Amino acid sequence: GSAKKQYLALVFGHPEHDEWSCTAVLGRDPHDPKGFKERVVTSVEEGLVASEMLEGKASNKAKGKACETKFSVVARGMLTLKGKFF
């Protein structure tokens, strides 16, 4: 099956386009001992290494699954942040 998620983010900088998409392969993070975190798998070899590091736990998911993320700008403007960190 497929999952559909929606997020709202505040972006620092100026995206070049109002809409764009990104395709990547997501797989399990081999450094997460519980095997819940995911990350971009940049190669088949990396996915296989992750699968081995997870010792067979969710090995197919470690190899990765193709995903597409769509982005759209809902508003543009200026924001002034004040405080000890800015």
C-alpha positions in Angstrom: 0.0 0.0 0.0 0.9 3.6 0.0 0.9 6.3 2.7 0.1 9.9 2.3 1.4 12.4 4.8 1.2 16.2 4.9 3.6 18.5 6.7 3.7 22.3 7.2 7.2 23.8 7.5 8.8 27.2 7.9 11.7 27.6 5.4 14.6 29.9 5.8 15.7 31.1 2.4 13.9 31.5 -0.9 12.7 28.4 -2.8 13.3 28.9 -6.5 9.9 27.4 -7.5 6.4 27.5 -6.0 6.0 23.7 -6.6 8.5 20.9 -7.1 8.9 17.2 -6.3 11.8 14.9 -5.2 12.1 11.2 -5.8 14.3 9.1 -3.6 14.6 5.6 -2.1 13.8 5.4 1.6 15.1 2.6 3.7 15.7 1.7 7.4 18.6 3.5 9.2 21.1 0.8 10.2 22.2 2.9 13.1 18.8 2.9 14.7 18.8 -0.1 17.1 15.0 -0.5 17.1 14.8 -0.2 13.3 12.1 2.5 13.2 14.0 5.4 11.6 14.2 5.8 7.9 16.6 7.6 5.7 17.5 8.1 2.0 19.3 5.1 0.6 21.8 6.4 -2.0 22.7 3.0 -3.6 21.7 -0.6 -3.8 25.0 -1.5 -2.0 24.2 0.9 0.8 20.8 -0.8 1.2 22.3 -4.2 1.3 24.8 -3.1 4.0 22.0 -1.7 6.1 20.1 -4.9 5.7 23.1 -6.9 7.0 23.7 -4.5 9.9 20.0 -5.0 11.0 20.7 -8.7 11.1 17.7 -9.6 9.0 15.2 -7.4 10.9 13.1 -5.7 8.3 15.7 -6.5 5.7 13.5 -5.8 2.7 12.6 -2.4 4.1 16.4 -1.7 4.8 17.0 -2.1 1.0 14.6 0.7 0.4 11.4 1.7 -1.3 10.9 4.3 -4.0 9.1 7.4 -2.7 8.1 10.8 -4.1 7.7 13.9 -2.1 5.8 16.9 -3.5 6.5 20.4 -2.2 4.4 23.6 -2.6 4.9 27.1 -1.3 1.7 28.3 0.5 3.0 31.8 1.4 6.0 34.0 0.9 7.1 36.9 3.1 9.5 38.2 5.7 9.7 37.0 9.2 11.7 38.7 12.0 12.9 36.5 14.8 14.0 37.9 18.1 15.6 36.3 21.1 18.9 35.2 22.5 19.5 32.7 19.6 18.9 35.2 16.8 
